[in-house]
Amino acid sequence: MRTPPNESLTSDIAEAPKARKTSEPERRCILTGQTGPRDSLVRLAASPSGLVLPDAQEKAPGRGAWVCSSRSAVEEAQDSGKLRAGLSRAFKTGDIEIPENLPQKIEDALLRVFLDRLGLEMRVGSLILGTQRIADAARKGEVALLLHALDASEDGRKKLDQAWRVGRDAEGSGERGLTLPLDRDALSVALGRDNVVHLALADHASAARVSKPLTRLMHYQGRDFPGDTGRAHSRADDDTND
């Protein structure tokens, strides 16, 4: 079934989870004091020995501490001691051990969750690989979300983006697939396939499941979730353009 004309796919994906979050309790960031739905924050957990580690799956037992900041903000807070102070308050103890590379561990954990999600979608048949297969499905309106590797050629992106717009009756909109913060080598290794340059999700439910960890990962990297241009916008770019 084709998506109706002038209907934004990006907003479709974003709105579906929101409906489920209406009764979901919010969490408070230990660094900023801001509150938000748990999907927008990263959970940290402490082991019995007091070692603080990321809990990207949100399954570790016990009290958790939540962070909504980007990696650069976490690094700054770690250097200033604000991170330790916030964690001590959250865990109600000063007897904690914070790995020096915790900011990197958080990013690695978020990346792993995202790649695992892609792997799961591939196993259930929701992930479409291969340029020609994606193009054929896109023209039939059978692609809910189109993804490109960071190093995908502009020509390859344009061809699939056009096929996607045709299938969604969105010709002339300029809408594009999303460019991931991962190159083809990383995607190929993660999915166990050769030369994974383009990916597509076949339905809106699978697209929403993939968008959730991707949004969290890109937010932590200091990037906004891509819009119609398909390009992630770094919040650091605002500083250089002022």
N, C-alpha and C positions, 0 to 999 in steps of 0.2 A: 504493500500500500504506500502511495506517495504521501509525503508531507504536504499539507496544503500550502499554496503560495503565500509568500510574505510572512510565514511563520518561522520564527527564529529557532533553530535547533539548539543553540547554546542555551537559550532561556528555557527550552523544554526540559533539558537535562538538569538545569539548576532548580527549576520549580518542583520537580518530582520529589527530591529529597526534602525540600522545605515543608511540604505538606505533612511529611512524617515527623518533622521536628517540632511541631506545634506544642506538644506536651513533653518534649524532651528537656530534662534539666540542663541548665547552663553550667559551665565551669569557669573558674576565675584564673586568669593568668598570674603566676606568682611574680612575674617581672613588671607587668604594667598595671595590674589590678583590674584590667578590663575583663568583662564576662562575655561569653559567647557559647554557641552550641558546641558540643564536644567534637563534632566532625571538623571544626575549624582549629582545634588545638591539638597539641602533641602531649601525650601522657609520659611522665617519667615515674619510675618505680625504684624502690630501694630494696636490696637483697637483705636477708637476715643479718649479714655482716655490716650493712650500711652502705654498700656500693650502689651508687646511683647509675641507672642505665635507662635507655629509652624503652618504652613499652608501646611500640607502634600498633600492636595488635590489641592493646587494651585488655589483656588477659591476666596480667600478673596480679597475685593476691595482695591484699593490704591497701593501705592508704596510697594515693597517687598524688603527684604534683603536675600541674598543667601549664604548658607554655604556648603562647600564641605568637611569639616573636619570630623574626627571621633568624637565620644562622648568624649573620653579622651582629645582631642585637644580643644573641645568646653569648657569642664570643666576648663582646664588650662587657656584658654582665658578669661573665666568669672572671675576666681580668680585674674588674673593679670590686669583686666580692659580693655584688648584689645577687648573683645566682646562688651562692652559698647561703646567704641570709634568707632568701626566699625559700630555698629547699629546707632549711632548718625549721622555718615556721611551718611549712606544709607537713613535714614529717614529725614535727614536734620533738626534734632532737638535734643536737649539734654534732652528734657522733656519726657523721656521714663521710663517705669518700667519693669525691667527684673526679672521674678520669680526666686527665688533661685534654684528651681528644674527644670529650663528650659531644661537642658540636658536630664533629664528623660522624660519630657513632649514630647520632640522631638522623642525620641525612642518609646514612647507609641503611638504617632501619626503615625509613620512609620509602626509600628507593626499592628495598626488598619487597615491601608490602605491595607496591605498585606493580612490580614485575611478576610477583606471585599471582596477583589478580589477573594480569594478562594471560599467564599460563593456565589459570583455571578457566578463563573464557575460551581459550583455545581447545581445552580438553572437552568442554561441553558443546563445542561447535559454533560458538557465537563470534569467534575471532576469524576474520577473513584475511589470508595472506596471499601475496602474489599480485603483481601489478595488473595482469589481465583479469584475474578473478575479481579483484576489487573494482576494476573499471566496469566489468559486465554487471556486477551486482549494483554498483552505484547508478548506472543508467536505468536500471529497473526500479529504482527507488528502494533498494533493499539494504542501504547503508545508513545507520543512524549516527555514526561518528567516524570521521576519517582522521587518521593520524599519520604523520610523516616523521621519519628519523631526522635528527638535527642536521645531518650531512646529505640529506636527499637533494638531488639536483632541482633547480628551479623549474626546468622543463618538465621533469617527472611529476612534480607537485602540481603544476598548472594543468596538465592533462587529466589527472585524477580529480582535481578540484572542479574542473569543468564538467566531467562526467557526473560528479556528485550533485552539482547544481542542476544539471539536466534532469536527473532522477527525482529531484525534490521540487521541480518546477520553480527553481529559484534563479533562473538565468538572468544575468544583468545585475544580480545583487552584490557580486564581488565576494561572496562568502567563500571561505577557504577552510581546508582541513587544519588541524592543529599540529604545530611543529613541536615535537617532544624535546626535552632537555637531555636526550640520549642519542648517540650515533648508531649507525647500522651494526657495528661490531658488538656493542653492548646489547642491543636488542636480539641479535642473532644468537649470542651466547646464552642469554636468558631464556629464549624460547626453543633452543636446540634446533634451529633451522638455519640454512645458509642465506646470507644476504637479505636480511629483513630490513627493507627500506620503507615500506608503506604497510599500514595495518588499518583494518576497518572493523567496526562493531556492527553486528547485524540488526540489533533492535535497541530500543530506548532503555530497556531495563539493564542490559549489559553495558550500554554507554554510561548510564548513571553509576553503575558499580565501578567502572574504570575511572570515571571522572572524579569520584570522591578521593581516592588516594593520590591521584595526579594533582588535584587542586591543592591538597595538603602539602605535597612534596614541593610544588612550585612556589607556594607561599613561603615555605621555609627557606627556599633558595633565594628569596627576595624578589620573586617575579609574580606578576598578576596572571591569573588564568587567561589564556589567549582569547581574544574576541574574534570577530569576523575576519581579521587579517590573518589569523592563524599563527601570529607571532607573539611569543610571550614578551611582555613589557617589564623590564627591570625597574623596580622603584628607585634604584640608584641612578637611572637615567634622568630622573627628574632633577636631581641635584646638578648634573652636568649641563642641563639645558636651561637652568634658571638664568 
